[in-house]
Amino acid sequence: MNYTGTRKALADTLELDLTILYPSKSDYNLALKISTELLKIGKPIPAVDIIISAISINKGLRVITKDKHFLFVKDVISEFNVIVED
């Protein structure tokens, strides 16, 4: 089939046999905590980055990215496992 947009992305994901992670209630709760702490230190970041961070913390996963925003999460959650590449 010839998919476009979101359906194409999903079809590509299935073809590559990747796992899709959906946020849970505990992920959203942790994301709220992270967001609050980031606001307190004057370093707000996009909500999607916070949710990705929360999922990875709760699942014990590492985030590998080029987005330096994720380093701010490390400032408030020391166990956040992130690598920021150039």
C-alpha positions in Angstrom: 0.0 0.0 0.0 1.0 3.6 -0.5 0.6 5.4 2.8 1.3 9.1 3.6 1.7 11.1 6.7 1.0 9.4 10.1 0.0 6.1 8.4 3.2 6.0 6.5 5.2 6.6 9.7 3.4 3.8 11.4 3.8 1.5 8.4 7.6 2.3 8.3 7.8 1.6 12.1 6.1 -1.8 11.7 8.4 -2.6 8.8 11.5 -1.9 10.9 10.1 -3.9 13.8 10.5 -0.9 16.2 8.7 -0.7 19.6 6.4 2.3 20.0 6.3 3.6 23.6 3.1 5.3 24.8 3.2 7.5 27.9 1.5 6.0 31.0 -0.2 7.9 33.8 3.0 7.6 35.9 5.0 9.0 32.9 2.7 12.1 32.8 3.0 12.5 36.6 6.8 12.4 36.4 6.7 14.8 33.4 4.7 17.3 35.5 7.3 17.0 38.3 10.1 17.6 35.8 8.3 20.5 34.2 7.7 22.1 37.6 11.4 21.7 38.6 12.6 23.1 35.3 10.4 26.2 35.7 11.8 26.7 39.2 15.3 26.9 37.8 14.3 29.0 34.8 14.9 26.3 32.2 11.6 25.4 30.6 11.8 23.0 27.6 9.2 21.7 25.1 6.6 19.4 26.6 7.4 16.6 24.2 11.0 16.5 25.4 9.8 16.3 29.0 7.5 13.4 28.2 10.3 11.6 26.4 12.5 12.1 29.4 9.8 10.8 31.8 9.2 7.7 29.8 12.9 7.0 29.6 13.4 7.5 33.3 10.5 5.3 34.3 11.6 2.5 31.9 15.3 2.8 32.7 16.2 3.7 29.1 18.9 6.0 27.7 18.1 8.9 25.5 20.6 9.6 22.7 20.0 13.0 21.0 21.4 16.1 19.5 18.9 18.3 21.4 20.7 20.1 24.3 17.4 20.7 26.0 17.6 17.2 27.5 20.7 18.3 29.6 18.4 20.6 31.6 16.4 17.5 32.7 19.6 16.0 34.0 19.9 19.2 36.1 16.7 18.3 38.0 16.6 14.5 37.8 20.2 13.2 38.3 19.4 9.6 37.4 18.3 10.7 33.9 20.4 8.7 31.4 21.1 11.0 28.5 23.8 11.4 25.9 23.9 14.6 23.8 25.9 14.2 20.6 27.3 16.9 18.3 
